[in-house]
Amino acid sequence: MERTLVELLRSNAEHAREFGSRFDAVQDSQRPDVVTVCCSDSRVLADSLWGNDEPGRIFTCCNVGNRVVQRTDAGEAVSGDVLYPLEHTGTGAAVVVGHTGCGAVTAAYDDLTEGVSEPAGIEHCLGLLEPRLEAGVESLPPDLPRAEAVNRLVEYNVDRQVEFLLESDDVPGHVDVVGVVYDFQDVYSARRGELHVVNVGGVTDVGALRDEHPEIDSRIDRLWEY
């Protein structure tokens, strides 16, 4: 760990030399254009996947399973991590970023189909995912290989998180909500690291989305139109 930390700090020194002046306009406040909700999987490079190198542009949230839901004493609510920029910084767009081969979705799928035992903290996270994935698991084509089932459920999970944002009274009506999948397993194409749009404002029909958004029609795709 010590060697790893030394290497990380060396990289940070290079970062500081390159980025120092880029914080001038955002030292005292922020008004990011978008909040992204990514999985905390180490293969998902939450800012780099957008090519972002501008401090203050993207408000990035990461957690297991790219969830927008948290439990409160009053019941389920939009996670404060996601809601904060929408409520307080004028952010006008939210993007839920799933990814191929998601470990959280895999664990939820395994638990729903076979039952698994996890430590309490992981169990809590799965408990927020599984109620939204259960109907998707039941709708999967029979005898689908596990990896293919998981990647279809990745889309299904993105859809459910988008749906929760759209239905919440806490999310301002003007906020654009989009769902995408980050692919590094050659599932959608051979262009590893590419993002594929699967949901825009609750619309999931690929043809309809391509007609409505011709400027990104080549980036709109789905594995599963259930």
N, C-alpha and C positions, 0 to 999 in steps of 0.2 A: 504493500500500500504506500509506503514512504516513497519508493521509486516512482509509482504512478502519480502521486501528488506533486513530486518535483517536476515531472514532465508536464503535468497540467499547468503548474504555475509558470513554467517556461513558455508554454503556449499562450498563457494569459498575458505575459509581458509583451509578447508580439502583438496580441490583440489590443492592449492598451496603447502601444505606440501607433498602431494604425487607426484606432477609433477615437482617440482622445478629443479631437476637435469636433467630432460628429455629435457630441452631447450638448454643444453650446445652446441649441434652440430648445432642448427638452430637459434641461437641468431642473427646472422648477415646476414643470407641469407636463402632462401628456394628453394628447388627443389622437389615439390610434385609429386608423381607418377601419380595422377589423379585429374581432376577437376570434381566435382559433382554438378549438378543443381537440387536442391530439392525444393519442395513446402515449403513455410514458415508456413504451418499448424503446430500447436503446438503438434500434435500427431506424426509428422514425426521427429524422433530423428536423425538429419542429419548425425552426426558422429557415434553415438552409433549403428545405424542400421548396420554399417559395423564392429562393434566391435572395432572401432579405438580408441586407447589411445596414439598414437604416434604423437607428434607435428611435423608438417612439412610433413606429409605423404599425406594428402588429402586437396586440396583447395576446400572449401565448399562455394557454392553460394546458397542463398535461396531467393525466391520471390513467389508472389501469382501465382500459376499455373505452376511452374517450367519452366519458359519461358527462351529461349536463345535469344530472339529478342528484340531489342530496336529501337526506332525511332530517327533518326538524321536529320539534315538539308538536308543531301544528300539522305535520304530515310531510309529504314530499314537496320539494320546491326546486326551482332552478338554482343550481350551485352558485354560491356567492362569488366564486372565482370567475364565472362566466358573466354573471349579472352585473358585477361592479363596473366594467367599462361601458356596458350598455346604459347603465343608470347614471353614471357620474362623469364620463369623459366624452360623451357625444358620439360614441362609436355606432356606426350605422349598419354593420354587417356582422354576422356570426357564421363561422364555417366549422362544421363537425368533420373531423378527419379520421376516418377509419383506415385500417391497413390490412393487406393480405397476411394470412397466417397469424392473426391476432391471438396471443396467448390467453388473454382474458376471455375472449369469445370461445376459444377452444375449451378452456376450463369450465365455462358455463355449459357448453354443449355436452361435455363429458358428465357433468354433474346431473344434468337434466335427463340424460339417456342411461347412465350407469350408476351415478352416485359417486362422489369423491369426498375425501376428507381433507380440509385445509385449515390452517391456523385462523384464529378469529378475525384478524384484520382482512385477510384475503376473502374469507367467508362473507364478510360485510360487503365487500366490493361486488362479489358474485351475486349477493342478495339484491343489489340494485340493478344488475343486468338481467338476471334470469326471468323475472316476471315479464320483461319486455321481449325476451327471446323465445319464451315457451311456445307461443303460437307459431312462430317461425319454424321451430324444430318440428312441430307436428305437421307443418305444411311441406316439409322437404320431400322431394321425390324419394321413393323407397330405394334401398340398396345403394344410395349415393356414397362414394368413398368419403372417409372422414375429412380429408383435407378440402375436398370440394364442398362438403356440407358446411364446414367452417367459413369458407370464403363467401358463400351465399349468406350465411348468418352475419358476416361482417357488414354486408350491405343492409341487411334487415336491421341490425343494431343502429347503423347510421340513420336509417329512416325513423326509427323509434325516438332517437335523441332529437332529431330535427322536429318531429311531431310534438315532442314535449315542449320545446321552445316556442313553437307556433301556437300551441294551445294555452301557454301560460299568460295570465293577465299581467305578470311582472315584466314581460318583454315588450317594449314599445312596438306599436303596430307598424311603424315605418322601417323597422329593422329587417334587412334581407337575411334570410336563413338558407344556407346551402349545405349539402352533404357531399363529401368526396371520399374516394378511397385511394390510398397511396400504395402503389404496387411495386414490390421488389422481388416478386416470385415468378415473373413472366406469366401471370394469370390473365391479364387484360391485353398485354402486348409484350414485345421483347424489349421495350424501352423501360428498363428498370429505373425506378424512382419517379415515374410519371404519375401524376394525379388524374383520376378519372371522376368526372362529375356524375353523380347518381341521383341527386335529389335537389331540386330548386324550389323553395317555398312549398314543399309538400308534393310537388309534381314529380312522379317517378317514371312516367312513360317516355321511353327513349325518343320515339318519333316526335312526340309533342314537344319535348325539350329541345330537340335539334331544330324544329321549325321555329320555335320561339327565340332561340339563341343561336342563330346561324354563325355568329362570330367565333363560337367555341364548339361547333357541331362535332368536330373530330375528337374532342375531349370528353364527349358525353357517351357513356356506355354503362351497361349493367350486365351482370351475370344472370340475374334472376328477376323476372317481372312476374311476381306472384299475384 
